[in-house]
Amino acid sequence: MSGISHRAAVLGSPIEHSRSPLLHNAGYRELGLDDWEYGRFECTAEQLPERVSGLGDSYVGFSVTMPAKFAALEFADEVSDRAHQIGSANTLVRTSSGWRADNTDCDGIAGALRELLAAKSPAGMHALVLGGGGTARPALWTLANEGVAKLTVLNRSDKRAELAPLATAHGAEFEMGDFSGDLEKIALSADLIVSTLPAGVLAGMERQLAHAPVFDVLYEPWPTPLTVQAAANGHRSVGGHVMLAHQAYGQFEQFTGIAAPREAMWQALEKSLS
Ligand code: NDP
């Protein structure tokens, strides 16, 4: 007998480098939840329904990462308002009648913003969001939900039709452009910058862009070229590891029903990055 009665896991592909098991298991250890275990499974979007349904009743929740976040939303029997508005889910929680989907990436982004702005509210600010993919969606939702007045998105392809509602639903002004404009002028008009782009995409543009405090969703290697340039210009930066930790705290609480031991989880993550 393993003694494990409660299980959770992260689903996605590739999944071997995910730090979610480290974060959640550190939380279980800290709280003495010896009958809890958190694992990982390779899972594509197509595999998600079979994977979740086939893993047995001891599984109380799943963290979901790409490419399965849209499939998780589709699969769920119940969807939180924010996951519905964002259009993707990173969390599935077992309920008495099926599975509930949520998106705690918002908690992660809100946590990173709090740290970036030293707890000052972003209400009324102009935020520049770099990228328009899956991570830009919760970023736009969170910024608008926190009262940001204006959102400017720069992306390779024009996605204004799908992204603008995430901002305007909360009353924020929305504009979208690509990287061919006067980047320095746009960046200088922003109060903060959120980069949701994969590594390397900005190569060569950091000098023009790093003119405000930066939250970069990347964290390995850290610091990123954008945040190095921001520091050279006297601006604070926060990395994706802060987002990762905060989205995990929210999931931990939804899975276990217990307040996440944040300090222990953060220490475990920080140790793994050093
Ligand atoms: P997506 O594939 O959904 O979006 C990728 C974005 O990058 C799009 O805006 C895309 O533009 C743009 N892009 C990709 N390649 C190029 C290129 N060659 N030139 C210009 N633009 C390009 O990715 P995600 O949003 O899921 O992930 C983005 C990053 O965020 C990843 O590195 C991921 O690891 C990280 N991440 C970090 C998290 C954390 O907790 N710290 C959580 C989630 C993600 P277009 O729209 O035109 O295709």
py3Dmol code that shows the C-alpha trace and the ligand (Angstrom):
import py3Dmol

protein = """\
ATOM      1  CA  MET A   1       0.000   0.000   0.000  1.00  0.00           C
ATOM      2  CA  SER A   2       1.388   3.419  -0.970  1.00  0.00           C
ATOM      3  CA  GLY A   3      -0.605   5.366   1.638  1.00  0.00           C
ATOM      4  CA  ILE A   4      -1.436   7.927  -1.049  1.00  0.00           C
ATOM      5  CA  SER A   5      -5.134   8.710  -1.155  1.00  0.00           C
ATOM      6  CA  HIS A   6      -5.123  12.130  -2.873  1.00  0.00           C
ATOM      7  CA  ARG A   7      -3.376  12.776  -6.158  1.00  0.00           C
ATOM      8  CA  ALA A   8      -2.915  15.709  -8.509  1.00  0.00           C
ATOM      9  CA  ALA A   9      -0.743  16.117 -11.596  1.00  0.00           C
ATOM     10  CA  VAL A  10       0.300  18.471 -14.365  1.00  0.00           C
ATOM     11  CA  LEU A  11      -0.752  17.606 -17.927  1.00  0.00           C
ATOM     12  CA  GLY A  12       0.914  18.984 -21.056  1.00  0.00           C
ATOM     13  CA  SER A  13       3.517  18.313 -23.724  1.00  0.00           C
ATOM     14  CA  PRO A  14       6.463  18.518 -23.333  1.00  0.00           C
ATOM     15  CA  ILE A  15       6.126  18.065 -19.577  1.00  0.00           C
ATOM     16  CA  GLU A  16       9.437  16.709 -18.264  1.00  0.00           C
ATOM     17  CA  HIS A  17      10.770  20.180 -17.317  1.00  0.00           C
ATOM     18  CA  SER A  18       7.626  21.327 -15.477  1.00  0.00           C
ATOM     19  CA  ARG A  19       8.296  22.653 -11.981  1.00  0.00           C
ATOM     20  CA  SER A  20       4.690  22.170 -10.878  1.00  0.00           C
ATOM     21  CA  PRO A  21       5.436  18.825  -9.129  1.00  0.00           C
ATOM     22  CA  LEU A  22       8.237  20.481  -7.175  1.00  0.00           C
ATOM     23  CA  LEU A  23       5.990  23.368  -6.083  1.00  0.00           C
ATOM     24  CA  HIS A  24       2.956  21.314  -5.080  1.00  0.00           C
ATOM     25  CA  ASN A  25       4.924  18.498  -3.404  1.00  0.00           C
ATOM     26  CA  ALA A  26       6.873  21.098  -1.393  1.00  0.00           C
ATOM     27  CA  GLY A  27       3.509  22.407  -0.178  1.00  0.00           C
ATOM     28  CA  TYR A  28       2.296  18.914   0.797  1.00  0.00           C
ATOM     29  CA  ARG A  29       5.532  18.266   2.714  1.00  0.00           C
ATOM     30  CA  GLU A  30       5.329  21.588   4.535  1.00  0.00           C
ATOM     31  CA  LEU A  31       1.768  20.875   5.703  1.00  0.00           C
ATOM     32  CA  GLY A  32       2.422  17.212   6.525  1.00  0.00           C
ATOM     33  CA  LEU A  33      -0.030  16.043   3.851  1.00  0.00           C
ATOM     34  CA  ASP A  34       1.652  12.653   3.649  1.00  0.00           C
ATOM     35  CA  ASP A  35      -1.259  11.057   1.823  1.00  0.00           C
ATOM     36  CA  TRP A  36      -0.994  13.561  -1.064  1.00  0.00           C
ATOM     37  CA  GLU A  37       1.161  13.178  -4.174  1.00  0.00           C
ATOM     38  CA  TYR A  38       1.570  15.349  -7.274  1.00  0.00           C
ATOM     39  CA  GLY A  39       2.887  13.916 -10.568  1.00  0.00           C
ATOM     40  CA  ARG A  40       3.170  14.728 -14.262  1.00  0.00           C
ATOM     41  CA  PHE A  41       1.849  13.192 -17.469  1.00  0.00           C
ATOM     42  CA  GLU A  42       2.565  13.818 -21.137  1.00  0.00           C
ATOM     43  CA  CYS A  43      -0.745  14.911 -22.624  1.00  0.00           C
ATOM     44  CA  THR A  44      -1.721  16.534 -25.890  1.00  0.00           C
ATOM     45  CA  ALA A  45      -4.970  18.424 -26.382  1.00  0.00           C
ATOM     46  CA  GLU A  46      -6.502  15.380 -28.062  1.00  0.00           C
ATOM     47  CA  GLN A  47      -5.450  13.078 -25.219  1.00  0.00           C
ATOM     48  CA  LEU A  48      -6.808  15.255 -22.401  1.00  0.00           C
ATOM     49  CA  PRO A  49     -10.354  13.848 -22.083  1.00  0.00           C
ATOM     50  CA  GLU A  50      -9.157  10.227 -21.981  1.00  0.00           C
ATOM     51  CA  ARG A  51      -6.248  11.070 -19.669  1.00  0.00           C
ATOM     52  CA  VAL A  52      -8.373  12.891 -17.086  1.00  0.00           C
ATOM     53  CA  SER A  53     -11.201  10.370 -17.175  1.00  0.00           C
ATOM     54  CA  GLY A  54      -8.854   7.397 -17.069  1.00  0.00           C
ATOM     55  CA  LEU A  55      -6.692   8.263 -14.077  1.00  0.00           C
ATOM     56  CA  GLY A  56      -8.978   7.149 -11.282  1.00  0.00           C
ATOM     57  CA  ASP A  57     -10.848   8.655  -8.373  1.00  0.00           C
ATOM     58  CA  SER A  58      -7.794   9.469  -6.246  1.00  0.00           C
ATOM     59  CA  TYR A  59      -7.017  12.322  -8.694  1.00  0.00           C
ATOM     60  CA  VAL A  60      -8.612  15.456  -7.280  1.00  0.00           C
ATOM     61  CA  GLY A  61      -7.138  18.016  -9.632  1.00  0.00           C
ATOM     62  CA  PHE A  62      -4.935  18.737 -12.631  1.00  0.00           C
ATOM     63  CA  SER A  63      -2.727  21.625 -13.608  1.00  0.00           C
ATOM     64  CA  VAL A  64      -2.902  21.976 -17.383  1.00  0.00           C
ATOM     65  CA  THR A  65      -0.235  23.519 -19.548  1.00  0.00           C
ATOM     66  CA  MET A  66       0.197  23.903 -23.297  1.00  0.00           C
ATOM     67  CA  PRO A  67      -0.967  22.506 -25.624  1.00  0.00           C
ATOM     68  CA  ALA A  68      -3.957  21.317 -23.579  1.00  0.00           C
ATOM     69  CA  LYS A  69      -5.319  24.563 -22.031  1.00  0.00           C
ATOM     70  CA  PHE A  70      -8.038  25.048 -24.628  1.00  0.00           C
ATOM     71  CA  ALA A  71      -9.016  21.365 -24.496  1.00  0.00           C
ATOM     72  CA  ALA A  72      -9.308  21.598 -20.687  1.00  0.00           C
ATOM     73  CA  LEU A  73     -11.882  24.350 -21.033  1.00  0.00           C
ATOM     74  CA  GLU A  74     -13.849  22.316 -23.582  1.00  0.00           C
ATOM     75  CA  PHE A  75     -13.703  19.199 -21.442  1.00  0.00           C
ATOM     76  CA  ALA A  76     -14.946  20.717 -18.181  1.00  0.00           C
ATOM     77  CA  ASP A  77     -18.517  20.317 -16.949  1.00  0.00           C
ATOM     78  CA  GLU A  78     -18.346  23.689 -15.200  1.00  0.00           C
ATOM     79  CA  VAL A  79     -16.218  26.735 -16.030  1.00  0.00           C
ATOM     80  CA  SER A  80     -15.283  29.737 -13.866  1.00  0.00           C
ATOM     81  CA  ASP A  81     -16.232  33.143 -15.243  1.00  0.00           C
ATOM     82  CA  ARG A  82     -12.616  34.161 -15.723  1.00  0.00           C
ATOM     83  CA  ALA A  83     -11.644  30.949 -17.554  1.00  0.00           C
ATOM     84  CA  HIS A  84     -14.674  31.417 -19.794  1.00  0.00           C
ATOM     85  CA  GLN A  85     -13.740  35.039 -20.555  1.00  0.00           C
ATOM     86  CA  ILE A  86     -10.071  34.204 -21.152  1.00  0.00           C
ATOM     87  CA  GLY A  87     -10.981  31.199 -23.289  1.00  0.00           C
ATOM     88  CA  SER A  88      -8.561  28.712 -21.737  1.00  0.00           C
ATOM     89  CA  ALA A  89      -8.048  26.782 -18.496  1.00  0.00           C
ATOM     90  CA  ASN A  90      -4.896  25.814 -16.596  1.00  0.00           C
ATOM     91  CA  THR A  91      -6.773  24.113 -13.741  1.00  0.00           C
ATOM     92  CA  LEU A  92      -9.237  21.222 -13.517  1.00  0.00           C
ATOM     93  CA  VAL A  93     -10.759  20.411 -10.127  1.00  0.00           C
ATOM     94  CA  ARG A  94     -12.894  17.338  -9.456  1.00  0.00           C
ATOM     95  CA  THR A  95     -16.351  18.176  -8.116  1.00  0.00           C
ATOM     96  CA  SER A  96     -19.228  15.956  -7.005  1.00  0.00           C
ATOM     97  CA  SER A  97     -20.678  16.195 -10.502  1.00  0.00           C
ATOM     98  CA  GLY A  98     -17.618  16.242 -12.783  1.00  0.00           C
ATOM     99  CA  TRP A  99     -14.769  18.697 -13.440  1.00  0.00           C
ATOM    100  CA  ARG A 100     -14.571  22.454 -12.913  1.00  0.00           C
ATOM    101  CA  ALA A 101     -12.174  24.520 -15.032  1.00  0.00           C
ATOM    102  CA  ASP A 102     -10.440  27.687 -13.859  1.00  0.00           C
ATOM    103  CA  ASN A 103      -7.553  29.846 -14.960  1.00  0.00           C
ATOM    104  CA  THR A 104      -5.111  30.630 -12.133  1.00  0.00           C
ATOM    105  CA  ASP A 105      -2.642  32.147 -14.603  1.00  0.00           C
ATOM    106  CA  CYS A 106      -4.519  35.332 -13.654  1.00  0.00           C
ATOM    107  CA  ASP A 107      -3.463  34.863 -10.023  1.00  0.00           C
ATOM    108  CA  GLY A 108       0.080  34.315 -11.269  1.00  0.00           C
ATOM    109  CA  ILE A 109       0.073  37.474 -13.362  1.00  0.00           C
ATOM    110  CA  ALA A 110      -1.601  39.510 -10.606  1.00  0.00           C
ATOM    111  CA  GLY A 111       1.065  38.297  -8.149  1.00  0.00           C
ATOM    112  CA  ALA A 112       3.850  39.278 -10.543  1.00  0.00           C
ATOM    113  CA  LEU A 113       2.285  42.719 -11.074  1.00  0.00           C
ATOM    114  CA  ARG A 114       2.023  43.297  -7.317  1.00  0.00           C
ATOM    115  CA  GLU A 115       5.705  42.533  -6.955  1.00  0.00           C
ATOM    116  CA  LEU A 116       6.646  44.652  -9.968  1.00  0.00           C
ATOM    117  CA  LEU A 117       4.703  47.670  -8.764  1.00  0.00           C
ATOM    118  CA  ALA A 118       5.626  47.174  -5.091  1.00  0.00           C
ATOM    119  CA  ALA A 119       1.930  46.607  -4.245  1.00  0.00           C
ATOM    120  CA  LYS A 120       0.845  49.844  -6.000  1.00  0.00           C
ATOM    121  CA  SER A 121      -2.345  49.346  -8.012  1.00  0.00           C
ATOM    122  CA  PRO A 122      -1.992  49.438 -11.817  1.00  0.00           C
ATOM    123  CA  ALA A 123      -5.406  51.150 -12.001  1.00  0.00           C
ATOM    124  CA  GLY A 124      -5.368  53.967 -14.533  1.00  0.00           C
ATOM    125  CA  MET A 125      -2.028  52.940 -16.037  1.00  0.00           C
ATOM    126  CA  HIS A 126      -1.070  52.340 -19.679  1.00  0.00           C
ATOM    127  CA  ALA A 127       0.307  48.806 -20.120  1.00  0.00           C
ATOM    128  CA  LEU A 128       2.251  47.576 -23.129  1.00  0.00           C
ATOM    129  CA  VAL A 129       1.783  43.837 -23.755  1.00  0.00           C
ATOM    130  CA  LEU A 130       4.273  42.127 -26.054  1.00  0.00           C
ATOM    131  CA  GLY A 131       2.825  39.072 -27.806  1.00  0.00           C
ATOM    132  CA  GLY A 132      -0.688  37.924 -28.560  1.00  0.00           C
ATOM    133  CA  GLY A 133      -0.633  34.164 -27.932  1.00  0.00           C
ATOM    134  CA  GLY A 134      -2.060  31.955 -25.192  1.00  0.00           C
ATOM    135  CA  THR A 135      -0.339  33.770 -22.306  1.00  0.00           C
ATOM    136  CA  ALA A 136      -1.294  37.223 -23.559  1.00  0.00           C
ATOM    137  CA  ARG A 137      -4.960  36.337 -22.980  1.00  0.00           C
ATOM    138  CA  PRO A 138      -4.802  35.990 -19.153  1.00  0.00           C
ATOM    139  CA  ALA A 139      -2.333  38.905 -19.091  1.00  0.00           C
ATOM    140  CA  LEU A 140      -4.794  41.210 -20.857  1.00  0.00           C
ATOM    141  CA  TRP A 141      -7.701  39.958 -18.748  1.00  0.00           C
ATOM    142  CA  THR A 142      -5.777  40.511 -15.501  1.00  0.00           C
ATOM    143  CA  LEU A 143      -4.470  43.947 -16.418  1.00  0.00           C
ATOM    144  CA  ALA A 144      -7.926  45.108 -17.469  1.00  0.00           C
ATOM    145  CA  ASN A 145      -9.513  43.490 -14.416  1.00  0.00           C
ATOM    146  CA  GLU A 146      -7.049  45.415 -12.212  1.00  0.00           C
ATOM    147  CA  GLY A 147      -8.233  48.678 -13.732  1.00  0.00           C
ATOM    148  CA  VAL A 148      -5.526  49.435 -16.302  1.00  0.00           C
ATOM    149  CA  ALA A 149      -6.884  52.288 -18.447  1.00  0.00           C
ATOM    150  CA  LYS A 150      -5.147  51.534 -21.740  1.00  0.00           C
ATOM    151  CA  LEU A 151      -3.681  48.359 -23.229  1.00  0.00           C
ATOM    152  CA  THR A 152      -1.378  48.385 -26.228  1.00  0.00           C
ATOM    153  CA  VAL A 153      -0.518  44.979 -27.716  1.00  0.00           C
ATOM    154  CA  LEU A 154       2.362  44.450 -30.128  1.00  0.00           C
ATOM    155  CA  ASN A 155       2.340  41.151 -32.000  1.00  0.00           C
ATOM    156  CA  ARG A 156       3.549  39.647 -35.272  1.00  0.00           C
ATOM    157  CA  SER A 157       0.005  38.903 -36.421  1.00  0.00           C
ATOM    158  CA  ASP A 158      -3.072  41.080 -36.004  1.00  0.00           C
ATOM    159  CA  LYS A 159      -5.329  39.438 -33.420  1.00  0.00           C
ATOM    160  CA  ARG A 160      -7.365  42.481 -32.423  1.00  0.00           C
ATOM    161  CA  ALA A 161     -10.693  40.777 -33.072  1.00  0.00           C
ATOM    162  CA  GLU A 162     -10.006  38.057 -30.492  1.00  0.00           C
ATOM    163  CA  LEU A 163      -7.942  40.090 -28.000  1.00  0.00           C
ATOM    164  CA  ALA A 164      -9.749  43.441 -27.794  1.00  0.00           C
ATOM    165  CA  PRO A 165     -12.792  42.057 -25.896  1.00  0.00           C
ATOM    166  CA  LEU A 166     -10.504  40.928 -23.058  1.00  0.00           C
ATOM    167  CA  ALA A 167      -9.663  44.602 -22.478  1.00  0.00           C
ATOM    168  CA  THR A 168     -12.819  46.417 -23.469  1.00  0.00           C
ATOM    169  CA  ALA A 169     -15.081  44.167 -21.371  1.00  0.00           C
ATOM    170  CA  HIS A 170     -13.469  45.786 -18.332  1.00  0.00           C
ATOM    171  CA  GLY A 171     -13.618  49.286 -19.813  1.00  0.00           C
ATOM    172  CA  ALA A 172      -9.967  49.534 -20.885  1.00  0.00           C
ATOM    173  CA  GLU A 173      -8.941  51.214 -24.136  1.00  0.00           C
ATOM    174  CA  PHE A 174      -7.305  48.742 -26.548  1.00  0.00           C
ATOM    175  CA  GLU A 175      -4.912  49.231 -29.438  1.00  0.00           C
ATOM    176  CA  MET A 176      -2.827  46.753 -31.408  1.00  0.00           C
ATOM    177  CA  GLY A 177       0.202  47.027 -33.648  1.00  0.00           C
ATOM    178  CA  ASP A 178       3.176  45.028 -34.894  1.00  0.00           C
ATOM    179  CA  PHE A 179       6.892  45.524 -34.316  1.00  0.00           C
ATOM    180  CA  SER A 180       7.435  47.794 -37.324  1.00  0.00           C
ATOM    181  CA  GLY A 181       6.351  51.044 -35.660  1.00  0.00           C
ATOM    182  CA  ASP A 182       8.278  53.488 -33.452  1.00  0.00           C
ATOM    183  CA  LEU A 183       8.836  51.018 -30.601  1.00  0.00           C
ATOM    184  CA  GLU A 184      10.718  53.475 -28.424  1.00  0.00           C
ATOM    185  CA  LYS A 185       7.921  56.018 -28.588  1.00  0.00           C
ATOM    186  CA  ILE A 186       5.303  53.382 -27.718  1.00  0.00           C
ATOM    187  CA  ALA A 187       7.398  52.021 -24.835  1.00  0.00           C
ATOM    188  CA  LEU A 188       8.105  55.499 -23.444  1.00  0.00           C
ATOM    189  CA  SER A 189       4.364  56.154 -23.273  1.00  0.00           C
ATOM    190  CA  ALA A 190       3.766  52.992 -21.182  1.00  0.00           C
ATOM    191  CA  ASP A 191       3.764  52.748 -17.380  1.00  0.00           C
ATOM    192  CA  LEU A 192       4.606  49.057 -17.458  1.00  0.00           C
ATOM    193  CA  ILE A 193       5.497  46.329 -19.939  1.00  0.00           C
ATOM    194  CA  VAL A 194       4.381  42.688 -19.884  1.00  0.00           C
ATOM    195  CA  SER A 195       6.241  40.418 -22.285  1.00  0.00           C
ATOM    196  CA  THR A 196       4.480  37.143 -23.090  1.00  0.00           C
ATOM    197  CA  LEU A 197       6.812  36.232 -25.954  1.00  0.00           C
ATOM    198  CA  PRO A 198       8.937  33.067 -26.149  1.00  0.00           C
ATOM    199  CA  ALA A 199      12.724  33.403 -25.808  1.00  0.00           C
ATOM    200  CA  GLY A 200      14.525  34.989 -28.710  1.00  0.00           C
ATOM    201  CA  VAL A 201      11.545  36.605 -30.411  1.00  0.00           C
ATOM    202  CA  LEU A 202      12.490  40.124 -29.274  1.00  0.00           C
ATOM    203  CA  ALA A 203      16.147  39.744 -30.229  1.00  0.00           C
ATOM    204  CA  GLY A 204      17.548  43.169 -31.120  1.00  0.00           C
ATOM    205  CA  MET A 205      14.448  45.110 -30.034  1.00  0.00           C
ATOM    206  CA  GLU A 206      15.137  45.224 -26.275  1.00  0.00           C
ATOM    207  CA  ARG A 207      16.933  48.585 -26.389  1.00  0.00           C
ATOM    208  CA  GLN A 208      13.937  50.256 -28.016  1.00  0.00           C
ATOM    209  CA  LEU A 209      11.409  48.622 -25.707  1.00  0.00           C
ATOM    210  CA  ALA A 210      12.852  48.615 -22.176  1.00  0.00           C
ATOM    211  CA  HIS A 211      11.612  52.030 -21.055  1.00  0.00           C
ATOM    212  CA  ALA A 212       9.271  51.030 -18.206  1.00  0.00           C
ATOM    213  CA  PRO A 213       9.109  48.403 -15.425  1.00  0.00           C
ATOM    214  CA  VAL A 214       8.978  44.915 -17.004  1.00  0.00           C
ATOM    215  CA  PHE A 215       7.201  41.692 -16.134  1.00  0.00           C
ATOM    216  CA  ASP A 216       8.687  39.033 -18.441  1.00  0.00           C
ATOM    217  CA  VAL A 217       6.935  35.635 -18.329  1.00  0.00           C
ATOM    218  CA  LEU A 218      10.284  33.961 -19.084  1.00  0.00           C
ATOM    219  CA  TYR A 219      12.605  32.949 -16.239  1.00  0.00           C
ATOM    220  CA  GLU A 220      15.130  30.466 -17.488  1.00  0.00           C
ATOM    221  CA  PRO A 221      17.755  31.735 -18.028  1.00  0.00           C
ATOM    222  CA  TRP A 222      17.212  34.705 -15.742  1.00  0.00           C
ATOM    223  CA  PRO A 223      17.614  37.641 -16.140  1.00  0.00           C
ATOM    224  CA  THR A 224      16.235  37.856 -19.670  1.00  0.00           C
ATOM    225  CA  PRO A 225      17.687  40.271 -22.256  1.00  0.00           C
ATOM    226  CA  LEU A 226      14.622  42.541 -21.899  1.00  0.00           C
ATOM    227  CA  THR A 227      14.943  42.756 -18.123  1.00  0.00           C
ATOM    228  CA  VAL A 228      18.711  43.353 -18.329  1.00  0.00           C
ATOM    229  CA  GLN A 229      18.024  46.293 -20.599  1.00  0.00           C
ATOM    230  CA  ALA A 230      15.241  47.546 -18.304  1.00  0.00           C
ATOM    231  CA  ALA A 231      17.639  47.453 -15.334  1.00  0.00           C
ATOM    232  CA  ALA A 232      20.195  49.417 -17.376  1.00  0.00           C
ATOM    233  CA  ASN A 233      17.491  52.056 -17.843  1.00  0.00           C
ATOM    234  CA  GLY A 234      16.732  52.101 -14.106  1.00  0.00           C
ATOM    235  CA  HIS A 235      13.515  50.046 -14.184  1.00  0.00           C
ATOM    236  CA  ARG A 236      12.428  47.171 -11.947  1.00  0.00           C
ATOM    237  CA  SER A 237      11.707  43.712 -13.375  1.00  0.00           C
ATOM    238  CA  VAL A 238       9.907  40.570 -12.315  1.00  0.00           C
ATOM    239  CA  GLY A 239      10.257  37.167 -13.967  1.00  0.00           C
ATOM    240  CA  GLY A 240       7.969  34.323 -14.927  1.00  0.00           C
ATOM    241  CA  HIS A 241       9.015  32.308 -11.860  1.00  0.00           C
ATOM    242  CA  VAL A 242       6.897  34.700  -9.771  1.00  0.00           C
ATOM    243  CA  MET A 243       3.909  34.016 -12.034  1.00  0.00           C
ATOM    244  CA  LEU A 244       4.583  30.283 -11.868  1.00  0.00           C
ATOM    245  CA  ALA A 245       4.576  30.324  -8.068  1.00  0.00           C
ATOM    246  CA  HIS A 246       1.437  32.436  -7.719  1.00  0.00           C
ATOM    247  CA  GLN A 247      -0.589  30.389 -10.210  1.00  0.00           C
ATOM    248  CA  ALA A 248       0.450  27.282  -8.256  1.00  0.00           C
ATOM    249  CA  TYR A 249      -0.689  28.763  -4.918  1.00  0.00           C
ATOM    250  CA  GLY A 250      -4.166  29.218  -6.374  1.00  0.00           C
ATOM    251  CA  GLN A 251      -4.260  25.665  -7.703  1.00  0.00           C
ATOM    252  CA  PHE A 252      -2.956  24.227  -4.434  1.00  0.00           C
ATOM    253  CA  GLU A 253      -5.816  25.896  -2.579  1.00  0.00           C
ATOM    254  CA  GLN A 254      -8.431  24.682  -5.046  1.00  0.00           C
ATOM    255  CA  PHE A 255      -7.099  21.100  -4.929  1.00  0.00           C
ATOM    256  CA  THR A 256      -6.588  20.773  -1.167  1.00  0.00           C
ATOM    257  CA  GLY A 257      -8.983  23.366   0.270  1.00  0.00           C
ATOM    258  CA  ILE A 258      -6.105  24.556   2.472  1.00  0.00           C
ATOM    259  CA  ALA A 259      -4.172  27.847   2.303  1.00  0.00           C
ATOM    260  CA  ALA A 260      -0.979  27.289   0.313  1.00  0.00           C
ATOM    261  CA  PRO A 261       2.242  27.412   2.361  1.00  0.00           C
ATOM    262  CA  ARG A 262       3.613  30.092   0.061  1.00  0.00           C
ATOM    263  CA  GLU A 263       7.007  30.586   1.637  1.00  0.00           C
ATOM    264  CA  ALA A 264       7.882  26.862   1.536  1.00  0.00           C
ATOM    265  CA  MET A 265       6.693  26.533  -2.061  1.00  0.00           C
ATOM    266  CA  TRP A 266       8.589  29.654  -3.113  1.00  0.00           C
ATOM    267  CA  GLN A 267      11.788  28.480  -1.393  1.00  0.00           C
ATOM    268  CA  ALA A 268      11.587  25.135  -3.227  1.00  0.00           C
ATOM    269  CA  LEU A 269      11.163  26.894  -6.571  1.00  0.00           C
ATOM    270  CA  GLU A 270      13.936  29.398  -5.915  1.00  0.00           C
ATOM    271  CA  LYS A 271      16.316  26.616  -4.890  1.00  0.00           C
ATOM    272  CA  SER A 272      15.624  24.740  -8.131  1.00  0.00           C
ATOM    273  CA  LEU A 273      16.489  27.825 -10.174  1.00  0.00           C
ATOM    274  CA  SER A 274      19.745  28.713  -8.470  1.00  0.00           C
TER     275      SER A 274
END
"""
ligand_1 = """\
48
NDP
P 1.869 30.881 -27.874
O 2.425 29.928 -28.881
O 0.422 30.823 -27.561
O 2.180 32.390 -28.363
C 3.460 32.701 -28.859
C 3.569 34.188 -29.094
O 4.854 34.453 -29.628
C 2.569 34.732 -30.114
O 2.335 36.085 -29.817
C 3.355 34.596 -31.430
O 2.935 35.470 -32.432
C 4.734 34.989 -30.964
N 5.801 34.416 -31.777
C 6.199 33.120 -31.798
N 7.244 32.976 -32.661
C 7.487 34.190 -33.182
C 8.444 34.694 -34.109
N 9.352 33.899 -34.693
N 8.411 36.015 -34.410
C 7.499 36.841 -33.847
N 6.573 36.419 -32.948
C 6.570 35.119 -32.619
O 2.759 30.713 -26.572
P 2.357 30.929 -25.038
O 1.673 32.229 -24.904
O 1.693 29.711 -24.527
O 3.785 30.980 -24.331
C 4.642 32.100 -24.502
C 5.803 31.983 -23.526
O 5.326 32.136 -22.204
C 6.520 30.629 -23.584
O 7.905 30.832 -23.584
C 6.075 29.937 -22.301
O 7.021 29.041 -21.816
C 5.899 31.142 -21.380
N 4.964 30.886 -20.274
C 5.350 31.138 -18.987
C 4.503 30.893 -17.930
C 4.946 31.125 -16.519
O 4.292 30.645 -15.567
N 6.014 31.839 -16.310
C 3.136 30.381 -18.147
C 2.802 30.209 -19.547
C 3.692 30.450 -20.556
P 1.659 35.095 -33.368
O 0.438 35.383 -32.531
O 1.809 36.000 -34.531
O 1.807 33.648 -33.714
"""
view = py3Dmol.view(width=600, height=400)
view.addModel(protein, "pdb")
view.setStyle({"model": 0}, {"cartoon": {"style": "trace"}})
view.addModel(ligand_1, "xyz")
view.setStyle({"model": 1}, {"stick": {}})
view.zoomTo()
view.show()
